[in-house]
Amino acid sequence: MELKIAARNFHLNDALEKYAKKKVEKLERFSHHIIDGDLILEKDKARSIVELNLSVKHSVITSKVKNHDIYLGINEVFKKIERQLIKYEEKFMERKRIAQKTKRK
């Protein structure tokens, strides 16, 4: 999976980029579904906005979080995406089961 990281209104330091890539490694168990992703980090005056867009088979999964701390925002956005990927995977498996049942008849 290829992840593109973009920073808006601030300079992306190595520690933050390394932290985000470490979080992406946890999503590797879903790698058979994920094609690529975009992580957008944006800082305003008092808050930061973290947005993660993942391209998966037949769909796009998006999560956006507003938080005061950018590291906490990254944590939250990856937790949301993980929940969404689990739900997507369950739906995908259910479709396969239904397709197998209809073939047998």
Legacy VTK file of the C-alpha trace (Angstrom):
# vtk DataFile Version 3.0
C-alpha trace
ASCII
DATASET POLYDATA
POINTS 105 float
0.000 0.000 0.000
1.284 3.429 -0.933
0.483 6.285 1.447
0.913 9.917 0.407
1.285 12.363 3.286
0.505 16.045 2.716
0.886 18.880 5.218
-1.061 22.111 4.925
-0.160 25.352 6.690
2.870 23.851 8.466
6.119 22.011 7.793
5.938 18.225 8.151
8.788 17.056 10.359
10.371 13.613 10.252
8.982 12.541 13.639
5.400 13.201 12.557
5.894 11.416 9.240
7.487 8.434 10.988
4.587 8.317 13.480
2.010 8.289 10.681
3.857 5.535 8.797
4.000 3.473 11.992
0.225 3.755 12.279
-0.192 2.711 8.638
1.710 -0.505 9.331
-1.145 -1.590 11.601
-3.486 -1.451 8.606
-1.340 -3.965 6.701
-3.656 -6.807 7.724
-6.241 -5.219 5.420
-3.702 -4.768 2.633
-5.485 -7.175 0.288
-8.340 -4.639 0.130
-6.393 -1.345 0.241
-5.023 0.037 -3.023
-3.546 3.354 -1.870
-4.159 6.180 0.578
-3.834 9.905 1.213
-3.173 11.370 4.661
-3.796 15.112 4.860
-2.569 16.955 7.939
-3.754 20.541 8.338
-3.111 23.035 11.107
-5.235 26.068 11.867
-4.728 28.503 14.719
-5.839 26.359 17.650
-6.774 23.029 16.093
-5.509 20.481 13.659
-7.480 18.562 11.061
-6.434 15.062 10.045
-8.056 13.416 7.033
-7.360 9.932 5.696
-8.708 8.696 2.360
-8.178 5.054 1.414
-8.946 3.598 -1.986
-10.227 0.048 -1.616
-11.739 -2.361 -4.100
-14.903 -0.771 -5.528
-14.978 2.072 -2.978
-13.251 4.905 -1.119
-13.155 5.051 2.677
-12.767 8.501 4.226
-12.265 9.649 7.786
-11.790 13.186 9.082
-10.983 14.285 12.640
-10.592 17.720 14.223
-8.456 17.843 17.351
-6.192 20.222 19.259
-3.215 17.849 19.140
-2.160 16.479 15.755
-0.831 13.225 17.242
-4.159 12.528 18.960
-5.902 13.374 15.685
-3.777 10.799 13.850
-4.648 8.185 16.492
-8.362 8.906 16.205
-8.440 8.908 12.407
-6.667 5.538 12.249
-9.051 4.042 14.831
-12.016 5.236 12.752
-10.520 3.868 9.532
-9.784 0.525 11.183
-13.417 0.203 12.285
-14.592 1.129 8.790
-12.216 -1.399 7.192
-13.464 -4.166 9.502
-17.040 -3.319 8.505
-16.075 -3.224 4.817
-14.314 -6.587 5.093
-17.359 -8.171 6.773
-19.634 -6.892 3.998
-17.182 -8.136 1.378
-17.075 -11.621 2.932
-20.872 -11.699 3.236
-21.207 -10.915 -0.477
-18.831 -13.779 -1.259
-20.861 -16.172 0.916
-24.097 -15.178 -0.775
-22.498 -15.605 -4.194
-21.275 -19.092 -3.234
-24.756 -20.101 -2.041
-26.375 -18.999 -5.291
-23.816 -20.934 -7.358
-24.583 -24.180 -5.546
-28.307 -24.131 -6.314
LINES 1 106
105 0 1 2 3 4 5 6 7 8 9 10 11 12 13 14 15 16 17 18 19 20 21 22 23 24 25 26 27 28 29 30 31 32 33 34 35 36 37 38 39 40 41 42 43 44 45 46 47 48 49 50 51 52 53 54 55 56 57 58 59 60 61 62 63 64 65 66 67 68 69 70 71 72 73 74 75 76 77 78 79 80 81 82 83 84 85 86 87 88 89 90 91 92 93 94 95 96 97 98 99 100 101 102 103 104
